[in-house]
Amino acid sequence: MKILMISTDRKIFEDGRGARSRMIEYGALVRELHIVVFVAKEIKNKNWKLEIANNVWAYPTNSKSKWHYVGDAIRLGKQIIRGNHSLETERWLVTAQDPSATGLVAWRIAQTLKLPFQLQVHTDIFSPHFVEHSVFNKLLVRIARFLLPRAAGVRVVSERIRRALVAKYRLPSTKVSVLPIFVNVREIEKAEPKVNLHVLYPQFNFIILMASRWEREKNIPLALLAFKDIIRTHPRVGLVILGDGSEKHMLGQIVSNNGLHGNVVFAGWSDDIVSYYKTADLFLLTSDYEGYGMTLIEAAAAGCPIVTTDVGAVGEIITKDNALVCPVGDKECLAKQIRLAIENKGMRERLARNAREAVLRVAPGTKEQYLEQYKKCWEQYFS
């Protein structure tokens, strides 16, 4: 079996990145893995293709602009397959990382060469909050509606997304595979913290942790406004926010305008996020939508109690039995649940224990076992 993957992840071209490591792991599952990546000319890799393993190659589209990505990727993908042995003697699958632009490329290549194609859905595009987010998101949903019925199969990262696919698009349940992003929960559970947040920030007697990209859908402003209510009665509570993103300046303004600078720390990214989970008193997620919500699983594995909006894996692994859950966008509920967690240590310990047991119970096992499931997601189209 040979795979042609359509991607937007330019980190594949960077040595030492997790994205490249994952591609190498996926390549070990098949005979060959070819990855076409949307890349603009001004940041192009100079080589026509980059060999990142003995049987794994990445190809930049080197497009003049983002408007040329789809056409360039289609031409490049066809060229790769047609120049790589006879279609009559090789089993090829085309897979796309999303049901929008990369999905259009995969569909067109597969249609022309009469091959199966798979769509992957990593974001809850069926959430009303996703649709309302922007005009662009509305367009993405329209493209998804066109592509999803035409795919040989769909891989989703949560049961929430699978249910939406079956209900809204009437896709057969056998056509949809649920395979979350791999989280090594047993390794997280056993890890010893190397740093302690209470040592780093001794001015706080209770530390709430957030970790995400600082983008609109993560709704960090909601967390800051809920947190403003908290420090009125708990002035020594701190909010440590890991990450970075386009909303950095705006978030700083919210902190300044609301007098939160003494209680909020923007800490950037950390290579040792497990230590942060393990030494924080509470983990907070306020996203408008998530595909899976990997940080929820990581926090649970680390034994950190959780307050979250109802997104991603909430309702499947993270439930009201092991976390404090609020409706999306509900500032009053978030402030109430955070205050409840701060004031009730016994409840925090019970929720953390239940959440850790839940993620350990459903964990896929070893990385090798997870990759075997990933391989089966591809092989099913040839059975």
VOTOR-780402 format. One record per residue (C-alpha): residue in three letters; chain; x, y, z negated. Coordinates in pm, whole numbers. Layout:
BEGIN
+-------+-------+--------+--------+--------+
! mardo ! selum !      x !      y !      z !
+-------+-------+--------+--------+--------+
!   ALA !     A !      X !      Y !      Z !
...
+-------+-------+--------+--------+--------+
//
This chain:
BEGIN
+-------+-------+--------+--------+--------+
! mardo ! selum !      x !      y !      z !
+-------+-------+--------+--------+--------+
!   MET !     A !      0 !      0 !      0 !
!   LYS !     A !    119 !    349 !     91 !
!   ILE !     A !    -17 !    672 !    -54 !
!   LEU !     A !    -42 !   1018 !     97 !
!   MET !     A !   -111 !   1265 !   -184 !
!   ILE !     A !   -221 !   1625 !   -131 !
!   SER !     A !   -119 !   1854 !   -416 !
!   THR !     A !    -74 !   2216 !   -522 !
!   ASP !     A !    184 !   2142 !   -794 !
!   ARG !     A !    508 !   2310 !   -688 !
!   LYS !     A !    685 !   2187 !  -1003 !
!   ILE !     A !    728 !   1858 !   -815 !
!   PHE !     A !   1021 !   2025 !   -639 !
!   GLU !     A !   1193 !   2113 !   -968 !
!   ASP !     A !   1430 !   1862 !  -1123 !
!   GLY !     A !   1354 !   1769 !  -1483 !
!   ARG !     A !    988 !   1872 !  -1469 !
!   GLY !     A !    712 !   1645 !  -1597 !
!   ALA !     A !    531 !   1676 !  -1264 !
!   ARG !     A !    824 !   1519 !  -1081 !
!   SER !     A !    858 !   1245 !  -1343 !
!   ARG !     A !    491 !   1153 !  -1299 !
!   MET !     A !    531 !   1127 !   -922 !
!   ILE !     A !    825 !    891 !   -967 !
!   GLU !     A !    613 !    677 !  -1201 !
!   TYR !     A !    326 !    671 !   -952 !
!   GLY !     A !    568 !    582 !   -674 !
!   ALA !     A !    675 !    272 !   -865 !
!   LEU !     A !    317 !    143 !   -830 !
!   VAL !     A !    315 !    140 !   -449 !
!   ARG !     A !    536 !     73 !   -149 !
!   GLU !     A !    571 !    441 !    -60 !
!   LEU !     A !    438 !    770 !   -197 !
!   HIS !     A !    436 !   1082 !     22 !
!   ILE !     A !    328 !   1411 !   -140 !
!   VAL !     A !    227 !   1716 !     64 !
!   VAL !     A !    239 !   2031 !   -150 !
!   PHE !     A !     86 !   2370 !    -73 !
!   VAL !     A !    385 !   2608 !    -71 !
!   ALA !     A !    419 !   2961 !     69 !
!   LYS !     A !    719 !   3042 !    288 !
!   GLU !     A !    871 !   3297 !     53 !
!   ILE !     A !    928 !   3031 !   -215 !
!   LYS !     A !    982 !   2737 !     16 !
!   ASN !     A !   1213 !   2446 !    -36 !
!   LYS !     A !   1459 !   2469 !    253 !
!   ASN !     A !   1440 !   2100 !    336 !
!   TRP !     A !   1156 !   1962 !    546 !
!   LYS !     A !   1117 !   1693 !    281 !
!   LEU !     A !   1272 !   1617 !    -56 !
!   GLU !     A !   1343 !   1259 !   -166 !
!   ILE !     A !   1275 !   1242 !   -538 !
!   ALA !     A !   1300 !    860 !   -564 !
!   ASN !     A !   1387 !    572 !   -332 !
!   ASN !     A !   1026 !    553 !   -212 !
!   VAL !     A !    888 !    896 !   -307 !
!   TRP !     A !    907 !   1209 !    -88 !
!   ALA !     A !    766 !   1558 !   -137 !
!   TYR !     A !    692 !   1785 !    161 !
!   PRO !     A !    632 !   2161 !    129 !
!   THR !     A !    384 !   2307 !    377 !
!   ASN !     A !    602 !   2623 !    404 !
!   SER !     A !    292 !   2818 !    502 !
!   LYS !     A !    290 !   3182 !    612 !
!   SER !     A !     21 !   3252 !    352 !
!   LYS !     A !   -227 !   3066 !    134 !
!   TRP !     A !   -483 !   3095 !    416 !
!   HIS !     A !   -265 !   2856 !    619 !
!   TYR !     A !   -233 !   2589 !    349 !
!   VAL !     A !   -518 !   2367 !    467 !
!   GLY !     A !   -428 !   2367 !    837 !
!   ASP !     A !    -55 !   2320 !    770 !
!   ALA !     A !   -117 !   2037 !    524 !
!   ILE !     A !   -347 !   1856 !    769 !
!   ARG !     A !    -86 !   1872 !   1046 !
!   LEU !     A !    193 !   1763 !    812 !
!   GLY !     A !     -8 !   1477 !    665 !
!   LYS !     A !    -98 !   1337 !   1005 !
!   GLN !     A !    264 !   1365 !   1112 !
!   ILE !     A !    383 !   1172 !    805 !
!   ILE !     A !    140 !    884 !    853 !
!   ARG !     A !    173 !    857 !   1231 !
!   GLY !     A !    551 !    862 !   1209 !
!   ASN !     A !    564 !    603 !    935 !
!   HIS !     A !    487 !    264 !   1088 !
!   SER !     A !    176 !    132 !   1257 !
!   LEU !     A !   -162 !    203 !   1102 !
!   GLU !     A !   -271 !   -146 !   1204 !
!   THR !     A !    -15 !   -313 !    978 !
!   GLU !     A !     -8 !    -70 !    684 !
!   ARG !     A !   -267 !      3 !    414 !
!   TRP !     A !   -280 !    381 !    364 !
!   LEU !     A !   -485 !    575 !    111 !
!   VAL !     A !   -512 !    954 !    112 !
!   THR !     A !   -571 !   1107 !   -230 !
!   ALA !     A !   -635 !   1470 !   -324 !
!   GLN !     A !   -591 !   1633 !   -664 !
!   ASP !     A !   -922 !   1821 !   -644 !
!   PRO !     A !  -1247 !   1826 !   -444 !
!   SER !     A !  -1175 !   2164 !   -285 !
!   ALA !     A !   -883 !   2274 !    -64 !
!   THR !     A !   -669 !   1962 !   -113 !
!   GLY !     A !   -984 !   1755 !    -78 !
!   LEU !     A !  -1061 !   1915 !    259 !
!   VAL !     A !   -713 !   1820 !    376 !
!   ALA !     A !   -750 !   1460 !    258 !
!   TRP !     A !  -1095 !   1427 !    416 !
!   ARG !     A !   -981 !   1561 !    753 !
!   ILE !     A !   -671 !   1341 !    769 !
!   ALA !     A !   -866 !   1033 !    662 !
!   GLN !     A !  -1147 !   1108 !    909 !
!   THR !     A !   -906 !   1149 !   1201 !
!   LEU !     A !   -698 !    840 !   1124 !
!   LYS !     A !   -992 !    630 !    995 !
!   LEU !     A !   -846 !    582 !    646 !
!   PRO !     A !  -1007 !    579 !    301 !
!   PHE !     A !   -962 !    888 !     87 !
!   GLN !     A !   -995 !    945 !   -285 !
!   LEU !     A !  -1088 !   1264 !   -467 !
!   GLN !     A !   -970 !   1344 !   -818 !
!   VAL !     A !  -1174 !   1572 !  -1046 !
!   HIS !     A !   -976 !   1716 !  -1337 !
!   THR !     A !  -1205 !   2010 !  -1417 !
!   ASP !     A !  -1571 !   2010 !  -1518 !
!   ILE !     A !  -1686 !   2183 !  -1201 !
!   PHE !     A !  -2043 !   2082 !  -1283 !
!   SER !     A !  -2055 !   2297 !  -1595 !
!   PRO !     A !  -2277 !   2604 !  -1552 !
!   HIS !     A !  -1997 !   2803 !  -1715 !
!   PHE !     A !  -1761 !   2700 !  -1434 !
!   VAL !     A !  -2007 !   2812 !  -1167 !
!   GLU !     A !  -2075 !   3143 !  -1340 !
!   HIS !     A !  -1706 !   3218 !  -1382 !
!   SER !     A !  -1648 !   3362 !  -1033 !
!   VAL !     A !  -1766 !   3375 !   -674 !
!   PHE !     A !  -1463 !   3165 !   -587 !
!   ASN !     A !  -1582 !   2889 !   -823 !
!   LYS !     A !  -1922 !   2892 !   -653 !
!   LEU !     A !  -1741 !   2830 !   -323 !
!   LEU !     A !  -1542 !   2543 !   -476 !
!   VAL !     A !  -1864 !   2376 !   -589 !
!   ARG !     A !  -2010 !   2405 !   -238 !
!   ILE !     A !  -1699 !   2239 !    -94 !
!   ALA !     A !  -1722 !   1965 !   -359 !
!   ARG !     A !  -2085 !   1899 !   -265 !
!   PHE !     A !  -1973 !   1838 !     93 !
!   LEU !     A !  -1673 !   1619 !      8 !
!   LEU !     A !  -1787 !   1399 !   -280 !
!   PRO !     A !  -2041 !   1186 !    -88 !
!   ARG !     A !  -1785 !   1130 !    188 !
!   ALA !     A !  -1503 !   1000 !    -34 !
!   ALA !     A !  -1430 !    629 !    -67 !
!   GLY !     A !  -1406 !    689 !   -440 !
!   VAL !     A !  -1364 !    951 !   -708 !
!   ARG !     A !  -1136 !    947 !  -1011 !
!   VAL !     A !  -1253 !   1166 !  -1299 !
!   VAL !     A !  -1092 !   1235 !  -1635 !
!   SER !     A !  -1397 !   1220 !  -1860 !
!   GLU !     A !  -1730 !   1046 !  -1902 !
!   ARG !     A !  -1893 !   1392 !  -1904 !
!   ILE !     A !  -1783 !   1448 !  -1542 !
!   ARG !     A !  -1880 !   1093 !  -1438 !
!   ARG !     A !  -2234 !   1141 !  -1569 !
!   ALA !     A !  -2267 !   1469 !  -1380 !
!   LEU !     A !  -2147 !   1309 !  -1057 !
!   VAL !     A !  -2394 !   1023 !  -1081 !
!   ALA !     A !  -2685 !   1249 !  -1181 !
!   LYS !     A !  -2630 !   1550 !   -954 !
!   TYR !     A !  -2485 !   1383 !   -645 !
!   ARG !     A !  -2645 !   1041 !   -682 !
!   LEU !     A !  -2311 !    873 !   -634 !
!   PRO !     A !  -2309 !    502 !   -721 !
!   SER !     A !  -2148 !    453 !  -1061 !
!   THR !     A !  -1918 !    194 !   -901 !
!   LYS !     A !  -1773 !    469 !   -683 !
!   VAL !     A !  -1656 !    675 !   -982 !
!   SER !     A !  -1359 !    569 !  -1198 !
!   VAL !     A !  -1295 !    729 !  -1536 !
!   LEU !     A !   -924 !    755 !  -1610 !
!   PRO !     A !   -822 !   1032 !  -1849 !
!   ILE !     A !   -481 !   1197 !  -1852 !
!   PHE !     A !   -235 !    981 !  -2042 !
!   VAL !     A !   -160 !   1091 !  -2397 !
!   ASN !     A !     82 !    877 !  -2597 !
!   VAL !     A !   -127 !    897 !  -2914 !
!   ARG !     A !     70 !    631 !  -3100 !
!   GLU !     A !    394 !    817 !  -3045 !
!   ILE !     A !    231 !   1140 !  -3165 !
!   GLU !     A !     88 !    967 !  -3470 !
!   LYS !     A !    429 !    833 !  -3575 !
!   ALA !     A !    632 !   1145 !  -3493 !
!   GLU !     A !    797 !   1333 !  -3779 !
!   PRO !     A !    765 !   1714 !  -3757 !
!   LYS !     A !   1093 !   1894 !  -3690 !
!   VAL !     A !    960 !   2240 !  -3777 !
!   ASN !     A !    697 !   2354 !  -4025 !
!   LEU !     A !    460 !   2637 !  -3939 !
!   HIS !     A !    434 !   2735 !  -4305 !
!   VAL !     A !    811 !   2779 !  -4317 !
!   LEU !     A !    811 !   2977 !  -3992 !
!   TYR !     A !    523 !   3198 !  -4109 !
!   PRO !     A !    531 !   3208 !  -4491 !
!   GLN !     A !    302 !   3515 !  -4494 !
!   PHE !     A !      6 !   3284 !  -4418 !
!   ASN !     A !   -155 !   3046 !  -4668 !
!   PHE !     A !   -367 !   2878 !  -4399 !
!   ILE !     A !   -265 !   2843 !  -4033 !
!   ILE !     A !   -497 !   2792 !  -3736 !
!   LEU !     A !   -331 !   2672 !  -3415 !
!   MET !     A !   -435 !   2722 !  -3054 !
!   ALA !     A !   -242 !   2586 !  -2754 !
!   SER !     A !   -341 !   2658 !  -2394 !
!   ARG !     A !   -282 !   2861 !  -2083 !
!   TRP !     A !   -391 !   3220 !  -2145 !
!   GLU !     A !   -649 !   3225 !  -1869 !
!   ARG !     A !  -1010 !   3336 !  -1854 !
!   GLU !     A !  -1170 !   2991 !  -1883 !
!   LYS !     A !   -989 !   2926 !  -2213 !
!   ASN !     A !  -1181 !   3219 !  -2365 !
!   ILE !     A !   -917 !   3312 !  -2620 !
!   PRO !     A !  -1086 !   3654 !  -2670 !
!   LEU !     A !  -1377 !   3461 !  -2825 !
!   ALA !     A !  -1135 !   3301 !  -3073 !
!   LEU !     A !   -988 !   3640 !  -3163 !
!   LEU !     A !  -1329 !   3795 !  -3227 !
!   ALA !     A !  -1440 !   3498 !  -3438 !
!   PHE !     A !  -1109 !   3519 !  -3624 !
!   LYS !     A !  -1172 !   3886 !  -3700 !
!   ASP !     A !  -1472 !   3776 !  -3908 !
!   ILE !     A !  -1256 !   3523 !  -4093 !
!   ILE !     A !   -986 !   3758 !  -4220 !
!   ARG !     A !  -1243 !   3985 !  -4381 !
!   THR !     A !  -1284 !   3721 !  -4652 !
!   HIS !     A !   -957 !   3530 !  -4602 !
!   PRO !     A !   -689 !   3795 !  -4536 !
!   ARG !     A !   -393 !   3555 !  -4551 !
!   VAL !     A !   -515 !   3321 !  -4278 !
!   GLY !     A !   -296 !   3321 !  -3966 !
!   LEU !     A !   -375 !   3235 !  -3604 !
!   VAL !     A !    -77 !   3102 !  -3405 !
!   ILE !     A !   -139 !   3087 !  -3030 !
!   LEU !     A !     96 !   2881 !  -2814 !
!   GLY !     A !    101 !   2937 !  -2439 !
!   ASP !     A !    131 !   3203 !  -2173 !
!   GLY !     A !    -71 !   3330 !  -1881 !
!   SER !     A !   -226 !   3615 !  -1688 !
!   GLU !     A !   -434 !   3740 !  -1983 !
!   LYS !     A !   -133 !   3804 !  -2206 !
!   HIS !     A !   -160 !   4185 !  -2193 !
!   MET !     A !   -537 !   4185 !  -2241 !
!   LEU !     A !   -511 !   3955 !  -2543 !
!   GLY !     A !   -251 !   4185 !  -2695 !
!   GLN !     A !   -490 !   4476 !  -2653 !
!   ILE !     A !   -771 !   4288 !  -2829 !
!   VAL !     A !   -539 !   4215 !  -3121 !
!   SER !     A !   -431 !   4580 !  -3140 !
!   ASN !     A !   -783 !   4724 !  -3104 !
!   ASN !     A !   -920 !   4499 !  -3378 !
!   GLY !     A !   -637 !   4537 !  -3626 !
!   LEU !     A !   -533 !   4171 !  -3603 !
!   HIS !     A !   -160 !   4221 !  -3547 !
!   GLY !     A !    -76 !   4112 !  -3902 !
!   ASN !     A !   -263 !   3783 !  -3867 !
!   VAL !     A !   -212 !   3675 !  -3505 !
!   VAL !     A !    112 !   3537 !  -3359 !
!   PHE !     A !    161 !   3485 !  -2984 !
!   ALA !     A !    428 !   3215 !  -2992 !
!   GLY !     A !    477 !   3128 !  -2623 !
!   TRP !     A !    522 !   2765 !  -2521 !
!   SER !     A !    707 !   2510 !  -2735 !
!   ASP !     A !    880 !   2186 !  -2637 !
!   ASP !     A !    786 !   2050 !  -2979 !
!   ILE !     A !    412 !   2103 !  -2989 !
!   VAL !     A !    363 !   1789 !  -3201 !
!   SER !     A !    537 !   1960 !  -3494 !
!   TYR !     A !    292 !   2248 !  -3459 !
!   TYR !     A !     -8 !   2013 !  -3464 !
!   LYS !     A !    130 !   1826 !  -3764 !
!   THR !     A !    197 !   2132 !  -3978 !
!   ALA !     A !   -104 !   2347 !  -3886 !
!   ASP !     A !   -409 !   2339 !  -4112 !
!   LEU !     A !   -662 !   2353 !  -3828 !
!   PHE !     A !   -667 !   2327 !  -3448 !
!   LEU !     A !   -900 !   2560 !  -3255 !
!   LEU !     A !  -1023 !   2533 !  -2895 !
!   THR !     A !  -1271 !   2786 !  -2753 !
!   SER !     A !  -1276 !   2702 !  -2380 !
!   ASP !     A !  -1579 !   2768 !  -2162 !
!   TYR !     A !  -1513 !   2439 !  -1982 !
!   GLU !     A !  -1251 !   2163 !  -1970 !
!   GLY !     A !  -1201 !   1852 !  -1765 !
!   TYR !     A !  -1070 !   1645 !  -2054 !
!   GLY !     A !   -914 !   1873 !  -2315 !
!   MET !     A !   -583 !   1695 !  -2369 !
!   THR !     A !   -489 !   1920 !  -2661 !
!   LEU !     A !   -792 !   1790 !  -2852 !
!   ILE !     A !   -662 !   1436 !  -2819 !
!   GLU !     A !   -310 !   1540 !  -2916 !
!   ALA !     A !   -431 !   1732 !  -3222 !
!   ALA !     A !   -646 !   1439 !  -3331 !
!   ALA !     A !   -356 !   1195 !  -3294 !
!   ALA !     A !   -140 !   1427 !  -3502 !
!   GLY !     A !   -399 !   1435 !  -3781 !
!   CYS !     A !   -491 !   1802 !  -3741 !
!   PRO !     A !   -861 !   1879 !  -3809 !
!   ILE !     A !  -1045 !   2037 !  -3516 !
!   VAL !     A !  -1294 !   2316 !  -3447 !
!   THR !     A !  -1395 !   2321 !  -3080 !
!   THR !     A !  -1654 !   2427 !  -2828 !
!   ASP !     A !  -1857 !   2149 !  -2664 !
!   VAL !     A !  -1631 !   2079 !  -2365 !
!   GLY !     A !  -1424 !   1800 !  -2208 !
!   ALA !     A !  -1391 !   1487 !  -2420 !
!   VAL !     A !  -1628 !   1625 !  -2684 !
!   GLY !     A !  -1916 !   1382 !  -2717 !
!   GLU !     A !  -1701 !   1087 !  -2611 !
!   ILE !     A !  -1390 !   1068 !  -2829 !
!   ILE !     A !  -1418 !   1392 !  -3020 !
!   THR !     A !  -1762 !   1397 !  -3182 !
!   LYS !     A !  -1948 !   1570 !  -3463 !
!   ASP !     A !  -1834 !   1283 !  -3687 !
!   ASN !     A !  -1469 !   1383 !  -3650 !
!   ALA !     A !  -1468 !   1753 !  -3555 !
!   LEU !     A !  -1664 !   2075 !  -3604 !
!   VAL !     A !  -1834 !   2146 !  -3270 !
!   CYS !     A !  -1999 !   2467 !  -3146 !
!   PRO !     A !  -2189 !   2560 !  -2830 !
!   VAL !     A !  -1979 !   2729 !  -2565 !
!   GLY !     A !  -1947 !   3103 !  -2628 !
!   ASP !     A !  -2102 !   3096 !  -2977 !
!   LYS !     A !  -1883 !   3331 !  -3185 !
!   GLU !     A !  -2101 !   3310 !  -3496 !
!   CYS !     A !  -2090 !   2930 !  -3500 !
!   LEU !     A !  -1713 !   2929 !  -3455 !
!   ALA !     A !  -1659 !   3176 !  -3740 !
!   LYS !     A !  -1893 !   2974 !  -3962 !
!   GLN !     A !  -1721 !   2642 !  -3887 !
!   ILE !     A !  -1371 !   2784 !  -3928 !
!   ARG !     A !  -1469 !   2933 !  -4264 !
!   LEU !     A !  -1622 !   2598 !  -4366 !
!   ALA !     A !  -1299 !   2419 !  -4276 !
!   ILE !     A !  -1083 !   2669 !  -4465 !
!   GLU !     A !  -1291 !   2636 !  -4782 !
!   ASN !     A !  -1334 !   2257 !  -4781 !
!   LYS !     A !  -1008 !   2064 !  -4789 !
!   GLY !     A !  -1179 !   1730 !  -4846 !
!   MET !     A !  -1390 !   1775 !  -4534 !
!   ARG !     A !  -1082 !   1868 !  -4329 !
!   GLU !     A !   -905 !   1553 !  -4443 !
!   ARG !     A !  -1208 !   1336 !  -4361 !
!   LEU !     A !  -1251 !   1486 !  -4013 !
!   ALA !     A !   -879 !   1453 !  -3938 !
!   ARG !     A !   -877 !   1089 !  -4048 !
!   ASN !     A !  -1186 !   1005 !  -3842 !
!   ALA !     A !  -1049 !   1182 !  -3532 !
!   ARG !     A !   -715 !   1003 !  -3552 !
!   GLU !     A !   -889 !    666 !  -3586 !
!   ALA !     A !  -1113 !    750 !  -3287 !
!   VAL !     A !   -828 !    836 !  -3048 !
!   LEU !     A !   -623 !    536 !  -3158 !
!   ARG !     A !   -923 !    310 !  -3099 !
!   VAL !     A !   -972 !    418 !  -2737 !
!   ALA !     A !   -607 !    479 !  -2645 !
!   PRO !     A !   -501 !    300 !  -2324 !
!   GLY !     A !   -202 !    143 !  -2501 !
!   THR !     A !    144 !    178 !  -2353 !
!   LYS !     A !    241 !    399 !  -2062 !
!   GLU !     A !    288 !     83 !  -1855 !
!   GLN !     A !    -70 !    -28 !  -1927 !
!   TYR !     A !   -200 !    314 !  -1831 !
!   LEU !     A !     -7 !    307 !  -1503 !
!   GLU !     A !   -152 !    -35 !  -1428 !
!   GLN !     A !   -499 !    118 !  -1460 !
!   TYR !     A !   -388 !    399 !  -1230 !
!   LYS !     A !   -274 !    144 !   -971 !
!   LYS !     A !   -608 !    -35 !   -986 !
!   CYS !     A !   -783 !    296 !   -910 !
!   TRP !     A !   -597 !    296 !   -577 !
!   GLU !     A !   -616 !    -77 !   -499 !
!   GLN !     A !   -994 !    -96 !   -534 !
!   TYR !     A !  -1042 !     70 !   -194 !
!   PHE !     A !   -880 !   -228 !    -21 !
!   SER !     A !  -1062 !   -510 !   -200 !
+-------+-------+--------+--------+--------+
//
